[in-house]
Amino acid sequence: RFIADIVNDGALFLELISPLFPALFLPILCAASVAKAIVGVAGGATRAALTQHQARRNNMADVSAKDGSQVSNLCCRGSDQLIGQGTTIGQGKLFVHSSSG
């Protein structure tokens, strides 16, 4: 998982620098997407081992379900917070930033 985190950081870095290279924009984003897919596979492969380690009484399904519900809850709460902040900062207006000229 440590190497997957490093690969994920590299993918995020590629996404951030892609607007600086207009001629290579699409290939850079494709490379970043491939790296993120690799990270997803590595995360999924190690998730079962970590869940089994956390399960105490052969309740791996319960631990996995709780983990999934916590992730869903955090994603929804994060989205709600970002929408609220965007509305507050943008005073109800939707701002869209485009890097293309």
Secondary structure by P-SEA (a helix, b strand, c coil): caaaaaaaaaaaaaaaaccccccaaaaaaaaaaaaaaaaaaaaaaaaaaaaaaaccccaaaaaaaaaaaaaaaaaaaaaaaaaaaaaaaaccbbbbbbccc
